[in-house]
């Protein structure tokens, strides 16, 4: 085979740009949260029709796994796109904005459209591929651990051969110029765990707090104690980020409630800090409760591990982007990001990389534009074709045969393109 694996992909991606915009807007207008995404799944399945893929859907979640067989035998590469939205009421004012109380505020609608576009590009250039591509359309990234479910249901074995590499793209609504790809080797995104605390006191009249056991100031003190704890018990160069994002107590301003509850995320970058954070923050909350003579139920829920990019996979990303867009298309991340990802579970099993793609909307300042998860978050749709091209080129680069080889025989079982609905 002559030429580069990226040849023609960018032109083909420009040709499907309008289709990807339509798919993205369809998904954006009807976002779904969590593991059960029936409408999103149907849209993805429709976008893959006619491509000659082996398609299966999840048993416990609305996942779609599609295997694209190359013209010749070879290794397998996995490409992942997450599909779920957030429980955020959209305030962008877009003509295709969601009105159902959920929102694609993290850009997963773009990820899904780009991966569907990559499927079209790879199917068009199937004759170049010596090996297989697994397309992993995943629900439940936003706190539901959808990647774990897909791993348990066998996504890494979907082609019959474990992948030699895995890649995921993630758009950002701010922080970097639109169209700029970036990654780094090693720890790239934080581990995240959740801490759930219920403080149990005794209710009473707001005018007579001494006759009650007020859980509210105790819970407030716990929140502050955790912030102090991480600044005094952990190395600043192995950081711990603690955020209490949910705090609830009471029904009226003159009633002392029986309970106060709060939920906290804890982000770390090493297994050692992660283990110590669980002990230290649990002890801090229980210690504050004991000092005030109230009870506290403290639950620690492990979630996603650190996302560790393989340096070789990151080199492949940099080289691939340079071939498509020139040297200005890629930059190395200066430091890890404190966001978290369940794609970490995939790269724990397979060498791979999480890659970021700037999608700051036209005319907006990357330094001040509303960020991912904001109800005002907006994304530049012009990056859809570029993302699809990079997805496809990363797979093609691994599966670029050096000679004509022997074409695959037709599948005698007729399994290619079969669609298995969820049970």
C-alpha atoms as one frame of an Amber mdcrd trajectory, in Angstrom:
protein
   0.000   0.000   0.000   1.326   3.418  -0.886   0.653   6.856   0.612  -0.104
   7.853   4.157  -2.992   6.513   6.250  -4.356  10.063   6.544  -4.582  10.621
   2.782  -8.047  11.711   1.714  -9.570  11.594   5.206  -9.730  15.332   5.718
 -11.386  15.936   2.352 -13.883  13.185   3.077 -14.537  14.668   6.527 -15.356
  18.035   4.976 -17.822  16.233   2.755 -19.783  14.843   5.720 -19.572  17.983
   7.879 -23.171  19.027   7.229 -24.457  15.558   8.091 -22.521  15.610  11.359
 -23.972  19.003  12.258 -27.489  17.639  11.695 -26.790  14.592  13.862 -25.255
  16.722  16.582 -28.249  19.063  16.658 -30.677  16.139  16.770 -28.845  14.787
  19.814 -28.519  18.215  21.406 -32.230  18.980  21.187 -33.178  15.739  22.958
 -30.491  14.998  25.569 -30.704  11.994  27.876 -28.978  11.446  31.220 -27.385
   8.326  32.654 -27.232   4.792  31.329 -30.613   4.565  29.569 -30.505   6.656
  26.388 -33.063   5.071  24.034 -33.504   8.023  21.667 -29.769   8.687  21.482
 -29.127   5.025  20.793 -31.672   5.002  17.964 -30.060   8.075  16.401 -26.652
   6.422  16.524 -27.936   3.178  15.030 -29.573   5.112  12.197 -26.327   6.971
  11.512 -24.487   3.651  11.127 -26.992   2.040   8.768 -25.537   0.782   5.518
 -21.883   0.880   6.599 -21.446  -2.887   6.805 -20.652  -2.948  10.527 -21.194
  -5.677  13.089 -23.404  -3.897  15.617 -24.502  -4.923  19.083 -26.278  -3.054
  21.845 -25.868  -3.263  25.604 -27.812  -5.443  27.990 -27.699  -3.157  31.049
 -27.274   0.171  29.276 -28.066   1.834  25.952 -24.612   1.316  24.509 -23.745
   0.677  20.878 -20.679  -1.345  19.905 -19.848  -1.443  16.210 -17.028  -3.475
  14.683 -15.654  -2.373  11.327 -13.679  -5.131   9.625 -10.803  -4.032   7.454
 -10.046  -5.580   4.084  -7.206  -7.644   5.526  -6.566  -9.322   8.876  -4.626
  -7.393  11.484  -4.842  -5.854  14.962  -7.763  -4.009  16.524  -8.048  -0.341
  17.500 -10.819   1.025  19.733 -12.366   4.494  19.368 -14.707   5.761  22.075
 -17.366   8.470  22.115 -19.605   9.149  25.120 -23.290   9.945  24.550 -24.927
  11.083  27.806 -25.977  14.565  28.876 -26.128  16.396  32.217 -29.086  17.339
  34.468 -28.597  21.019  33.586 -31.326  23.365  32.319 -29.942  24.903  29.135
 -29.746  28.708  28.817 -27.808  29.101  25.550 -30.733  30.396  23.514 -29.730
  28.209  20.559 -32.417  27.435  18.012 -31.925  23.723  18.751 -31.551  24.105
  22.527 -32.959  21.435  24.821 -36.140  22.174  26.754 -36.416  18.952  28.775
 -34.300  19.999  31.772 -31.183  18.178  30.587 -28.365  19.533  28.430 -25.355
  18.414  26.438 -23.284  20.869  28.464 -20.129  18.750  28.198 -20.141  18.279
  24.430 -20.939  14.584  24.310 -23.305  15.257  21.406 -20.235  16.387  19.440
 -18.273  13.300  20.507 -21.059  11.017  19.301 -21.396  12.797  15.969 -17.624
  12.764  15.401 -17.388   9.031  16.115 -20.297   8.341  13.765 -18.463  10.430
  11.166 -15.295   8.419  11.706 -17.291   5.254  11.058 -18.311   6.639   7.656
 -14.756   7.665   6.776 -13.287   4.329   7.791 -15.981   2.382   5.951 -15.218
   4.403   2.814 -11.503   3.551   3.144 -11.996  -0.018   4.348  -9.717  -1.339
   1.594  -6.767   0.391   3.280  -7.253  -1.285   6.642  -5.365  -4.361   7.764
  -7.287  -5.022  10.952 -10.471  -4.008  12.744 -11.905  -0.956  14.477 -14.208
  -1.129  17.497 -16.473   1.915  17.783 -17.536   2.318  21.431 -20.614   4.535
  21.804 -20.927   4.828  25.574 -23.699   6.062  27.882 -23.249   7.079  31.500
 -19.880   8.833  31.548 -21.186  11.614  33.790 -20.954   9.769  37.093 -22.669
   6.519  36.073 -19.522   4.522  35.216 -20.796   3.466  31.812 -17.326   2.401
  30.686 -17.184  -0.182  33.457 -20.476  -1.699  32.295 -19.289  -1.838  28.697
 -16.023  -3.477  29.755 -17.972  -6.049  31.756 -20.150  -6.721  28.706 -17.070
  -7.400  26.584 -16.423  -4.297  24.483 -12.670  -4.988  24.494 -13.301  -8.406
  22.950 -15.921  -7.293  20.435 -13.713  -7.889  17.385 -12.322 -11.176  18.664
  -8.924  -9.566  19.302  -8.082  -7.237  22.167  -7.285  -3.706  20.967  -3.663
  -2.656  20.647  -4.653   0.991  21.189  -7.660   3.037  22.309  -8.478   6.718
  21.769 -11.138   9.153  22.939 -11.730  12.792  22.008 -13.176  15.409  24.346
 -14.213  18.899  23.264 -13.810  21.970  25.459 -16.053  25.029  25.303 -13.254
  27.285  26.538  -9.596  27.247  27.510  -8.089  26.573  24.079  -8.607  27.837
  20.530 -11.176  26.110  18.396  -9.682  23.312  16.308  -6.583  22.852  18.498
  -5.882  19.294  19.659  -3.926  18.640  22.853  -2.780  15.742  25.020   0.046
  14.666  27.305   1.649  11.397  28.358   1.230  10.027  31.868  -1.436  11.151
  34.371  -3.799  13.345  32.376  -7.079  13.496  34.314  -7.756  13.038  38.005
  -9.271  10.111  39.814 -12.626  11.047  41.330 -14.445   9.631  44.331 -17.643
  10.765  46.022 -18.185  11.433  49.721 -21.748  11.381  51.073 -22.352  12.711
  54.603 -25.533  12.789  56.677 -25.353  14.657  59.988 -28.079  13.587  62.407
 -29.019  16.000  65.177 -32.279  16.858  66.888 -34.734  19.396  65.522 -36.307
  22.241  67.414 -37.341  25.867  67.430 -34.952  28.356  65.849 -35.380  30.655
  68.862 -34.099  27.998  71.266 -31.121  26.223  69.682 -29.905  25.051  73.092
 -32.987  22.813  73.263 -32.032  21.108  69.988 -28.905  19.635  68.387 -28.454
  21.714  65.239 -26.836  19.651  62.441 -26.375  22.615  60.064 -23.345  24.351
  61.671 -21.779  20.932  62.255 -22.092  20.047  58.562 -20.727  23.481  57.607
 -17.742  22.921  59.873 -17.119  19.553  58.203 -17.017  21.194  54.774 -14.451
  23.718  55.996 -12.479  21.097  57.928 -12.017  19.026  54.777 -10.594  22.032
  52.920  -8.121  22.660  55.730  -7.242  18.989  55.930  -6.159  18.717  52.289
  -3.917  21.794  52.571  -2.150  20.480  55.669  -1.990  16.715  55.159  -1.085
  16.367  51.464   1.892  17.309  49.328   1.069  20.314  47.161   2.801  18.522
  44.253   0.444  15.528  44.630  -2.738  17.562  44.990  -6.183  16.771  46.311
  -9.151  18.820  45.081 -12.276  18.745  47.280 -15.566  20.298  46.161 -18.871
  20.137  48.020 -21.429  20.672  45.311 -24.636  19.677  47.098 -25.756  20.781
  50.588 -29.300  20.413  51.907 -30.968  20.969  55.267 -34.284  22.143  56.644
 -37.573  23.432  55.329 -38.010  26.872  56.945 -35.788  29.575  58.412 -37.084
  29.313  61.996 -36.961  25.525  62.277 -33.838  23.618  63.276 -33.868  20.435
  61.158 -33.080  16.929  62.312 -30.537  16.311  59.558 -28.176  18.014  57.161
 -26.725  16.227  54.143 -23.997  17.114  51.691 -22.165  15.506  48.784 -18.516
  16.084  47.916 -16.217  15.085  45.065 -12.585  14.281  45.820 -10.021  14.373
  42.997  -6.514  12.942  43.207  -3.640  12.082  40.872  -1.941   9.127  42.558
  -3.107   5.888  44.181  -1.334   6.901  47.399  -3.120  10.251  47.673  -6.413
   8.619  46.759  -6.152   6.060  49.572  -5.015   8.659  52.113  -7.800  11.062
  51.120 -10.465   8.514  51.942  -9.033   7.993  55.432  -8.261  11.645  56.145
 -11.568  13.133  55.028 -13.669  10.424  56.631 -11.806  10.967  59.911 -12.244
  14.746  59.659 -16.011  14.484  59.279 -16.411  11.938  62.066 -14.128  13.937
  64.330 -16.178  17.123  63.895 -19.369  15.178  64.589 -17.901  13.707  67.766
 -16.771  17.132  68.952 -20.366  18.397  68.704 -22.027  15.276  70.087 -24.005
  14.422  66.972 -24.041  11.376  64.745 -22.617  11.348  61.232 -23.047   8.746
  58.533 -20.045   9.017  56.194 -20.019   6.992  52.966 -17.149   6.922  50.484
 -17.999   5.812  46.944 -15.005   5.075  44.698 -15.626   6.194  41.140 -13.094
   6.692  38.324  -9.344   6.042  38.534  -6.666   8.390  37.221  -6.636   8.650
  33.425  -3.086   7.736  32.423  -2.213   8.347  28.775   0.316   6.039  27.152
   3.281   8.145  25.918   3.490   6.158  22.683  -0.189   6.714  21.984   0.248
  10.440  22.611   3.144  10.512  20.135   0.825   8.898  17.592  -1.777  11.579
  18.243   0.741  14.402  17.765   2.064  12.880  14.548  -1.424  12.208  13.179
  -2.692  15.723  13.880   0.440  17.211  12.290  -0.116  15.163   9.141  -3.699
  16.397   8.890  -3.424  20.010  10.033   0.252  20.926  10.293   2.286  21.660
  13.393  -0.064  24.342  14.723  -2.899  21.862  15.112  -1.459  20.192  18.208
  -0.034  21.284  21.541   1.186  19.355  24.570  -0.832  19.886  27.735   1.391
  21.599  30.274  -0.198  19.856  33.250  -2.891  17.293  34.069  -6.532  18.355
  34.207  -8.561  18.028  37.389 -11.601  16.741  35.525 -12.215  12.995  35.579
 -13.178  10.372  33.014 -14.290   6.760  33.010 -12.247   6.303  29.830  -9.573
   5.781  32.500 -10.925   2.252  32.821 -10.226   1.587  29.147  -6.648   2.909
  29.213  -6.028   0.866  32.361  -6.538  -2.164  30.095  -5.273  -0.935  26.709
  -2.517   1.572  25.814  -4.302   4.703  24.690  -4.925   8.399  25.048  -7.602
  10.886  25.973  -7.262  13.791  23.530  -8.778  17.257  23.939 -10.147  19.389
  21.114 -10.803  23.091  21.495 -14.340  24.054  20.450 -14.660  27.599  21.761
 -17.511  29.148  19.752 -16.692  31.722  17.070 -16.141  35.214  18.438 -15.756
  34.042  22.032 -12.607  34.474  24.120 -11.228  31.043  25.135 -10.208  32.576
  28.464 -13.674  33.787  29.440 -16.199  31.687  27.458 -18.595  29.588  29.583
 -16.911  26.278  30.323 -18.134  22.698  30.057 -21.010  21.918  32.470 -22.254
  25.517  32.391 -25.901  26.066  31.331 -24.421  28.632  28.917 -21.786  26.290
  27.428 -21.670  26.495  23.649 -19.443  24.657  21.175 -18.067  25.364  17.720
 -19.673  22.858  15.363 -17.007  23.469  12.714 -14.706  21.067  14.617 -16.957
  18.074  13.903 -15.278  17.139  10.641 -11.811  17.631  12.119 -12.633  15.383
  15.053 -14.034  12.687  12.781 -10.906  12.856  10.624  -8.578  12.496  13.621
 -10.572   9.584  15.031 -10.402   7.831  11.665  -6.747   8.674  11.071  -5.700
   7.329  14.485  -7.288   3.989  13.660  -5.999   3.960  10.091  -2.480   4.725
  11.265  -2.392   1.531  13.320  -4.021  -0.545  10.581  -2.156   0.806   7.559
  -1.028  -2.349   5.768   2.373  -2.409   4.086   1.277  -4.568   1.157  -1.780
  -5.885  -0.634  -2.068  -8.938   1.600  -4.974 -11.319   1.216  -8.506  -9.921
   1.211 -10.896 -11.191   3.845 -13.332 -13.849   2.798 -17.002 -12.868   3.035
 -18.517 -13.708   6.405 -20.359 -16.989   5.805 -22.546 -16.514   8.881 -24.003
 -13.257   7.603 -23.165 -11.572  10.875 -21.736  -8.409   9.330 -24.122  -5.568
   9.881 -26.338  -7.590  12.200 -28.094  -5.471  14.807 -28.796  -7.094  18.153
 -31.349  -5.158  20.183 -31.097  -4.909  23.921 -32.701  -7.689  25.884
